[in-house]
Amino acid sequence: MRQKIFISSVQKEFAGQRRALKEYIQGDALLCKFFEVFLFEDIPAADRPADEVYLHEVARSDIYIALLGREYGYEDDAGISPTQREYEYASALGKERLVYLKSVSDAERHPKMRMLVDRAAVELVRRRFGSIPELTALVYASLVDYLERMALIRTGPFDATACRNATLQDVSAEKVRNFLRTARRARDFALDESTPLVDALAHLNLLDKGAPSHASILLFGGAPQRFLISSEVKCMHFHGVTVRKPIPSYQIYKGTVFDMVDQAVDFVMSKLNRTVGTREHGPQAPVFYDIPETAVTEAIVNAIAHRDYASNASVQVMLFADRLEVWNPGSLPPGLSLEDLHRAHPSIPRNPLIAEPLFLTKYIEKAGSGILDMIEVCMEAGLPTPEFRLDAGCFIITLSRKQPAGWIKVGSEQVGTKLGPSRDQVLVLQQVIEGKAITTLMHSVRRTNRTKFRDQVLNPLIQEGLIEMTIPDKPRSSKQKYRLTEKGRKLLAEQLSLIRTEVPCPPNAQE
């Protein structure tokens, strides 16, 4: 939301200056993004007292600009002008006040204007102007200074600058202690969990002039999204290969960067298919997923740690039948190309103060090696090399899912010749061997919406000739059940054979 500026009074003396200031602010490429300007003379006629209108607008404004010159202006029954009323009201409300004096001698000023000027001199810093270009230059400098003080624009790294309106009370001491305990155990970090909060934050460079930085709130904040609304992860699961509504599974995860990584990784891994290997390398049989968990984690950590937190977009994690896409708001650092990601390259973290605690807790293994490690893990799993692209202001990582050979197309969507039934469809095939009602089938796959279940699961299976109705002439019959066709029995046998096959432990899996 843009900040509102109220430019004082309806004095004819400054009619040109007020209009010039408004046009200048609205036409400036930077200021127009942050400010809108109110001029009394722009409002339409209304059956309201003028003093009520301008005081109401002062209250609604964030910044009050006072132009003080020769004239005092119209005086009400108490002998006070609108300019003085506005100034006093803005002062009482604690508004940001910017005062500019027209360069004339005090002798030329109305006596009451001299008194107002003297009062302003005691309360705040004033600036003098002679011409409109001088005035606009002074106002520009003041507004840029305001934006910097309010942290609406910054000259330093985002993660190092103070988080607006946040205090040390917004940092969770318990989360800091948990971090220190983990970092000491994982990386032999110098500080232990008994370290005072302020000392720990200072050691990690997470304070800006004593105030918590954006990084400290994102890492250890009690409610980070209270200050950084878009710092969330949107996770979506689609049964097909395109974005299509309704979305079968959609979750928005909030919290610290640690919370968001954990929740997003759990979301993806819970949706992936898995196979179980042999016990020849140890007492426990290894479990393998469509995408290695280390690759999934690296893609999600990369997006959350290195995203542009000044963007209004959120990290998006989208799991399709054939791939995982992780969308990270922002672009590559200057000097780094998409081709560079496939070979050794320097580490240029967008948010170094966020990346360091992730390294200390082993969410990140080695600086600058994450992308190459992800590529290597995918190749070892027999998957295509991850794809990287820039689109719609985002850096996107695409990881392919392993598709069991022999799975056939179900429904209208196609990925080569390897897209097979969804997990829910396979479970339904298993359930309808002896014939089951729709309510029983829905319960078996934890579905509650009958229409979506029919459209997304049953109808594609019927269209492919894998299941059939027991009462085809009465599709809506309360006694309707579903059973496997001969084609469905054959497919189910093939799928179960693939799922139960024990695969050998791949090289380096135990390292």
C-alpha positions in Angstrom: 0.0 0.0 0.0 1.3 3.5 -0.9 2.0 6.1 1.7 -0.3 9.1 1.7 1.1 12.6 1.6 -1.0 15.7 2.7 0.3 19.0 1.3 -0.8 21.8 3.5 -3.5 24.4 3.1 -5.5 26.1 0.4 -3.5 29.3 0.5 -3.4 31.0 -3.0 0.3 31.8 -2.3 1.3 28.2 -2.9 -1.3 27.0 -5.4 1.4 26.5 -8.1 3.9 24.8 -5.8 1.3 22.3 -4.4 0.3 21.3 -7.9 3.9 21.0 -9.1 4.8 18.8 -6.1 1.9 16.5 -6.7 2.8 16.1 -10.4 6.4 15.7 -9.6 5.8 12.9 -7.1 3.3 11.1 -9.3 5.7 11.3 -12.3 8.8 10.2 -10.5 9.7 6.5 -11.3 10.6 5.8 -7.6 8.3 8.0 -5.6 5.2 7.1 -7.5 5.6 3.5 -6.3 5.5 4.5 -2.6 3.4 7.7 -2.4 0.1 9.2 -3.3 -0.7 12.9 -2.8 -3.8 14.6 -1.4 -4.6 18.2 -2.5 -7.6 19.9 -0.9 -8.6 21.5 -4.2 -8.9 18.1 -5.9 -11.8 16.9 -3.8 -15.4 17.4 -5.3 -17.9 19.7 -3.7 -19.6 18.2 -0.6 -22.0 19.1 2.1 -19.3 19.1 4.8 -17.4 21.9 6.6 -14.0 22.5 4.9 -12.1 22.2 8.2 -13.7 18.9 8.9 -12.5 17.6 5.5 -8.9 18.7 5.7 -8.4 17.5 9.3 -9.9 14.1 8.3 -7.4 13.9 5.5 -4.5 14.8 7.8 -5.5 11.9 10.0 -5.6 9.5 7.1 -2.1 10.6 5.8 1.3 9.3 6.7 3.2 12.4 5.9 2.3 16.1 6.3 4.1 18.7 4.2 3.8 22.2 5.4 4.6 25.1 3.0 5.1 28.3 5.0 5.5 31.7 3.4 4.3 35.3 3.7 0.5 34.8 4.2 -1.2 33.3 7.2 -4.4 32.7 5.3 -8.1 32.6 6.2 -8.8 32.7 10.0 -11.7 31.0 11.6 -13.7 32.3 14.6 -10.8 31.5 16.9 -8.4 33.5 14.7 -6.5 30.3 13.5 -5.8 29.5 9.9 -6.2 26.1 8.2 -2.5 25.7 7.9 -1.9 26.1 11.6 -4.9 23.8 12.4 -3.3 21.1 10.1 0.1 21.5 11.6 -1.1 21.2 15.1 -3.3 18.2 14.3 -0.5 16.4 12.5 1.8 17.1 15.5 -0.8 15.8 17.9 -1.2 12.6 15.9 2.6 12.0 15.6 2.6 12.3 11.8 5.8 12.6 9.9 6.1 16.4 9.3 8.2 18.0 6.6 8.4 21.8 6.7 9.6 24.1 3.9 10.0 27.8 4.2 9.7 30.2 1.4 12.8 32.4 1.3 11.5 35.7 2.4 12.6 37.9 5.3 10.7 37.6 8.6 9.6 41.2 8.2 7.6 40.2 5.1 5.7 37.4 7.0 2.3 37.9 8.6 2.9 38.1 12.4 0.9 34.9 13.0 2.9 33.1 10.3 6.1 34.3 12.0 4.9 32.7 15.2 4.1 29.4 13.4 7.6 29.4 11.7 9.2 30.0 15.1 7.3 27.1 16.6 8.3 24.8 13.8 11.9 25.9 14.2 11.9 24.6 17.8 10.2 21.3 17.0 11.9 20.1 13.8 14.3 20.8 11.0 13.1 23.1 8.3 14.3 23.7 4.7 14.2 26.9 2.7 13.3 27.2 -1.0 13.1 29.9 -3.5 11.8 28.3 -6.7 9.7 25.3 -7.6 12.8 23.2 -8.8 14.4 23.9 -5.4 11.3 22.8 -3.6 10.9 19.6 -5.6 14.6 18.7 -5.0 14.3 19.2 -1.3 11.1 17.2 -1.1 12.6 14.4 -3.1 15.6 14.2 -0.7 13.3 14.2 2.3 11.0 11.4 0.9 13.9 9.2 0.0 15.3 9.6 3.5 11.9 8.7 4.9 11.8 5.5 2.7 15.2 4.5 4.0 14.3 5.2 7.6 11.1 3.2 7.3 13.0 0.4 5.5 10.7 0.7 2.5 13.9 0.9 0.4 17.3 -0.2 1.4 20.9 0.3 0.5 22.2 -2.8 2.2 21.3 -6.5 1.7 17.7 -7.3 2.5 18.5 -10.0 5.1 20.9 -7.6 7.0 18.5 -4.7 7.2 16.2 -4.1 10.2 12.7 -5.7 9.9 10.3 -2.8 10.1 8.2 -2.7 13.3 9.9 -5.8 14.7 11.5 -5.9 18.1 13.5 -8.4 20.0 10.3 -9.6 21.6 9.3 -10.9 18.1 12.3 -13.3 18.1 11.6 -16.6 19.8 14.2 -17.4 22.4 13.3 -21.0 22.3 13.9 -21.3 18.6 17.3 -19.6 19.0 18.2 -22.2 21.8 17.1 -25.1 19.6 19.2 -23.7 16.8 22.3 -23.3 19.0 21.8 -26.9 20.3 21.6 -28.3 16.8 24.4 -26.2 15.4 26.8 -27.1 18.2 26.0 -30.8 17.7 26.1 -30.7 13.8 29.0 -28.3 13.2 30.6 -27.8 16.6 29.3 -24.2 16.6 31.1 -21.9 19.1 28.0 -20.9 21.1 25.9 -23.2 23.2 22.2 -23.0 24.1 22.9 -21.0 27.3 24.0 -18.0 25.3 21.8 -15.0 25.8 19.5 -14.1 22.9 21.1 -10.8 22.0 24.6 -12.3 22.2 23.6 -15.1 19.9 21.9 -12.8 17.3 24.9 -10.4 17.4 27.3 -13.3 16.9 25.3 -14.3 13.8 25.2 -10.7 12.5 21.4 -10.7 12.8 21.0 -7.3 14.4 20.8 -3.9 12.7 21.5 -1.2 15.2 20.1 -3.3 17.9 16.9 -4.2 16.1 16.2 -7.7 14.6 17.0 -7.9 10.9 14.9 -9.6 8.3 17.1 -12.6 8.6 16.6 -13.0 12.3 12.8 -12.8 11.9 12.8 -15.3 9.1 15.1 -17.7 11.0 13.8 -17.4 14.5 10.6 -15.2 14.5 7.6 -16.2 16.5 5.4 -15.2 13.5 7.6 -14.3 10.5 4.6 -13.8 8.1 3.3 -11.0 10.3 6.1 -8.9 9.0 6.9 -10.6 5.7 3.5 -11.7 4.3 4.8 -13.4 1.1 7.4 -15.5 3.0 5.5 -18.7 2.6 5.6 -21.8 0.5 2.7 -22.9 -1.6 2.7 -26.7 -2.2 0.5 -28.3 -4.9 0.0 -31.9 -6.1 -1.5 -32.6 -9.5 -2.4 -36.1 -10.7 -1.6 -35.2 -14.3 1.2 -33.3 -16.0 -0.4 -29.8 -16.2 -1.8 -27.3 -13.8 -5.5 -28.0 -13.7 -8.2 -27.0 -11.2 -9.5 -28.2 -8.9 -6.1 -28.9 -7.3 -6.2 -32.3 -5.6 -3.9 -31.3 -2.8 -3.0 -27.7 -1.9 -1.2 -26.6 1.2 0.3 -23.2 2.3 3.1 -23.5 4.8 4.3 -20.6 7.0 6.7 -20.2 9.9 10.5 -19.9 9.9 12.7 -20.9 7.0 13.4 -24.2 8.9 9.7 -24.8 9.4 8.9 -24.2 5.7 11.7 -26.4 4.4 10.6 -29.3 6.7 6.9 -29.0 5.8 7.5 -28.6 2.1 9.8 -31.6 1.9 7.4 -33.7 3.9 4.6 -32.7 1.5 6.5 -33.8 -1.6 7.9 -37.1 -0.1 4.5 -38.1 1.1 3.1 -37.9 -2.4 5.9 -39.7 -4.2 5.8 -43.4 -5.1 8.4 -45.6 -3.4 10.0 -49.0 -3.7 11.9 -51.2 -1.2 15.3 -52.6 -1.9 17.0 -55.8 -0.5 18.6 -56.2 2.9 22.0 -57.3 1.5 23.7 -54.2 2.6 22.3 -54.0 6.2 19.6 -55.0 8.6 17.1 -52.5 7.1 15.9 -52.6 3.5 16.5 -49.3 1.8 13.6 -47.3 0.5 13.8 -45.5 -2.9 11.5 -42.7 -4.1 10.6 -41.4 -7.6 13.0 -38.5 -6.8 15.8 -38.9 -4.2 15.0 -37.1 -1.0 18.3 -35.3 -1.0 17.5 -33.7 -4.4 14.0 -32.7 -3.3 15.4 -31.1 -0.1 18.2 -29.3 -2.0 15.7 -27.8 -4.5 13.4 -26.6 -1.8 16.2 -25.3 0.5 17.7 -23.4 -2.5 14.4 -21.7 -3.2 13.7 -20.7 0.4 17.2 -19.6 1.2 18.0 -17.7 -2.0 14.6 -16.2 -3.0 13.9 -12.5 -3.3 12.0 -11.8 -0.1 11.2 -8.3 -1.4 9.0 -9.9 -4.1 5.3 -10.2 -3.5 5.4 -13.7 -4.9 5.8 -16.9 -2.8 7.9 -20.0 -3.3 5.8 -22.6 -5.2 6.4 -26.3 -5.1 4.4 -28.2 -7.7 4.4 -32.0 -8.0 3.1 -33.5 -11.2 2.8 -37.1 -12.4 6.1 -36.8 -14.2 8.1 -34.1 -12.4 8.6 -31.7 -9.5 8.9 -28.0 -10.2 10.2 -25.5 -7.5 9.6 -21.9 -8.3 11.8 -19.4 -6.6 10.9 -15.6 -6.9 14.0 -13.9 -8.2 16.7 -14.4 -10.8 20.3 -15.6 -10.8 23.0 -13.4 -9.3 24.8 -11.1 -11.8 27.5 -12.8 -13.7 26.0 -16.3 -13.2 24.2 -18.0 -16.2 22.0 -21.1 -16.4 24.9 -22.9 -18.1 27.2 -22.1 -15.2 25.0 -24.1 -12.9 26.1 -27.3 -14.6 29.8 -26.9 -13.7 31.7 -25.7 -10.6 30.7 -22.1 -9.9 31.2 -19.5 -7.1 28.7 -19.3 -4.2 26.8 -16.0 -4.5 23.9 -16.3 -1.9 21.2 -13.7 -2.2 20.6 -13.9 1.5 24.0 -14.9 3.1 22.8 -14.3 6.7 19.9 -16.8 6.1 22.2 -19.3 4.3 24.8 -19.5 7.1 22.4 -20.8 9.9 21.0 -23.3 7.3 24.6 -24.6 6.8 25.3 -24.7 10.5 22.3 -27.0 11.0 23.2 -29.1 7.9 20.2 -28.1 5.8 23.0 -27.0 3.4 26.0 -29.2 3.2 28.7 -27.1 1.4 28.6 -23.6 0.1 28.2 -23.5 -3.7 27.9 -27.3 -4.1 24.2 -27.8 -3.7 23.2 -27.6 -7.3 26.0 -29.9 -8.4 25.2 -32.4 -5.6 21.6 -32.4 -6.8 22.6 -33.1 -10.4 24.9 -35.9 -9.2 22.2 -37.5 -7.0 19.7 -37.5 -9.8 22.1 -39.1 -12.3 23.0 -41.8 -9.7 19.3 -42.6 -9.4 19.0 -42.9 -13.2 17.0 -39.7 -13.6 17.5 -37.0 -16.3 19.7 -34.1 -15.4 17.6 -31.4 -13.5 16.5 -28.6 -15.7 16.9 -24.9 -14.8 15.1 -22.0 -16.4 14.0 -18.4 -15.7 10.4 -17.5 -16.3 7.9 -14.9 -15.0 10.4 -13.4 -12.6 11.3 -16.7 -11.1 14.2 -19.2 -11.1 12.7 -22.7 -11.6 14.2 -26.1 -10.9 12.6 -29.1 -12.5 13.3 -32.6 -11.3 12.0 -35.6 -13.3 10.2 -38.4 -11.5 11.1 -42.0 -12.2 8.3 -43.8 -14.1 8.1 -47.6 -13.8 8.4 -49.2 -17.3 5.1 -50.5 -18.7 2.8 -48.1 -17.0 0.2 -47.1 -19.5 -1.8 -43.9 -20.0 -5.0 -43.5 -18.0 -7.3 -40.6 -19.0 -6.5 -37.9 -21.5 -3.1 -36.8 -20.4 0.1 -38.2 -21.9 3.8 -38.1 -21.0 5.6 -40.1 -23.6 4.2 -43.6 -23.1 5.1 -44.0 -19.4 2.4 -42.2 -17.5 0.4 -44.7 -15.5 -2.5 -44.8 -13.0 -2.4 -42.4 -10.1 -1.8 -43.9 -6.6 -5.6 -43.6 -5.9 -6.5 -45.3 -9.2 -4.1 -48.2 -8.4 -5.7 -48.6 -4.9 -9.2 -48.5 -6.5 -8.1 -51.3 -8.9 -7.1 -53.4 -5.9 -10.4 -52.7 -4.1 -12.8 -53.6 -7.0 -11.6 -57.1 -7.6 -14.7 -58.5 -5.9 -16.9 -55.4 -6.6 -17.3 -52.4 -4.3 -19.6 -49.5 -3.9 -18.5 -45.9 -4.5 -18.6 -45.0 -0.8 -16.3 -47.9 0.1 -13.9 -46.9 -2.6 -13.9 -43.3 -1.6 -13.1 -44.3 2.0 -10.2 -46.5 0.9 -8.4 -43.6 -0.7 -9.6 -41.0 1.9 -11.7 -39.0 -0.6 -14.7 -37.0 0.6 -15.9 -35.3 -2.6 -18.0 -37.7 -4.6 -18.0 -35.6 -7.8 -14.2 -35.1 -7.8 -13.6 -38.8 -7.0 -15.9 -39.9 -9.9 -14.3 -37.4 -12.4 -10.6 -37.9 -11.3 -10.5 -41.6 -10.4 -13.5 -43.7 -11.5 -14.4 -42.3 -14.9 -10.8 -42.4 -16.4 -10.6 -46.1 -15.3 -14.0 -46.8 -16.9 -13.0 -45.0 -20.1 -9.9 -47.1 -20.4 -11.9 -50.2 -19.9 -10.1 -51.2 -16.7 -13.3 -51.3 -14.5 -17.0 -51.6 -15.2 -20.3 -51.0 -13.5 -22.2 -54.0 -12.1 -25.5 -52.2 -13.2 -24.5 -50.3 -16.3 -28.0 -49.5 -17.3 -28.6 -47.6 -14.0 -25.3 -45.6 -13.4 -26.8 -43.7 -10.4 -28.4 -46.7 -8.7 -27.9 -46.9 -5.0 -26.9 -50.5 -5.5 -24.3 -49.7 -8.1 -20.9 -51.3 -7.6 -17.7 -51.5 -9.7 -15.6 -54.5 -10.7 -12.4 -55.2 -12.6 -12.5 -56.1 -16.3 -10.1 -58.6 -17.8 -7.9 -55.7 -19.0 -8.0 -54.3 -15.5 -6.9 -57.6 -13.9 -4.0 -57.8 -16.3 -2.9 -54.3 -15.6 -3.2 -54.6 -11.9 -1.1 -57.8 -11.9 1.6 -55.9 -13.8 1.5 -52.9 -11.5 1.7 -55.0 -8.3 4.6 -56.9 -9.8 6.5 -53.7 -10.4 5.7 -52.3 -7.0 6.8 -55.5 -5.1 10.0 -56.0 -7.1 13.0 -55.5 -4.8 15.6 -53.3 -6.4 19.3 -53.6 -5.5 21.0 -50.9 -3.5 22.5 -48.4 -6.0 26.2 -47.6 -5.8 27.2 -45.1 -3.1 23.8 -45.5 -1.3 25.6 -46.4 1.9 28.2 -43.7 1.8 
